[in-house]
């Protein structure tokens, strides 16, 4: 069942997309080739801004290599809120990725001293990754000693994996602060100093901010670095078509143009933020409908986008805050454009056509926000831009009006 104007809510979930809507093909090929030619155990850093698509990129490379003699193991540090059990978590995930988890744990438990047996038995009793209990003995030992014990277990697990090449995907390590950096440093030490029977490649996703703030540490840990940037020329046609529910093809075209322009002009706009904008705009749309208003989907999206975007990254105010302070959506912005053409019944101003048949603006007007608290006022205050029948001051003669309920806290 379609809810609001979204026809496929699953595409807006905060997860790795199964479809490459942003055309990462060249980056996928580069990383895939890097994996093929890398001969020694290595750590590869994928550097990019939050939400740019690093996880999707890595997922697509994994798909390509899924039929090769490679074991891919995914580890997300975000599952450990205090970031104190990253090595334990990695061992858990490695063990759980194997079909013979219990035999491996029993065999490891029989080959090590009592301290190691205690940890292995504890891990074997844990039902899920999010909770690690009864590790008090190891927490009390020094970090170096505990890591050494854990790495001994880890090397045994790796050597018992059947495939000759093992690729670890590490996510959100960069958001784990000093604990994440220590984990990565000790992983580097592990690959350098412990003899393994398998080839091990580690792919770690790292934000730009984390990388440059801790550059010295990352330079010591990483063998290769791939900088991953969004392609501003990317078109979002397929994604918007898959998400947006409308009975008017022109509305979909308007929305595609809107996001294509915003994506090309705003460096901080990425797929994660676009999904957030669409999710929030749809919730606002449904809430306004529940209250009895007749909201326009395109205006809801434009207003929500204005909350997350700025004319310049260095600006203190978003577009939205600026509009609310001024009481006006100024002409000339791409947000004003979508509000202008959100409804075909309001495309003229004093008998002058605002938009031609190709949806190109022929005239541009400021949009003044007019107070409308009650839904029943829709006859006198339409939900889309309109030209006032009577203006009470000369300044409003060249403005369109828009009810301000779109800009109110819901």
Helices and strands as residue ranges (DSSP letters): G 9-12, H 25-37, E 42-48, H 54-65, E 70-76, G 77-79, H 86-96, H 101-109, H 114-125, H 136-140, H 143-159, E 165-171, G 173-175, H 177-193, E 199-207, H 208-213, H 215-221, E 224-227, H 237-243, H 249-265, H 271-290, H 297-308, H 319-326, E 328-329, H 334-340, G 344-346, E 348-349, E 352-353, E 366-370, G 375-379, G 394-398, E 399-403, G 404-407
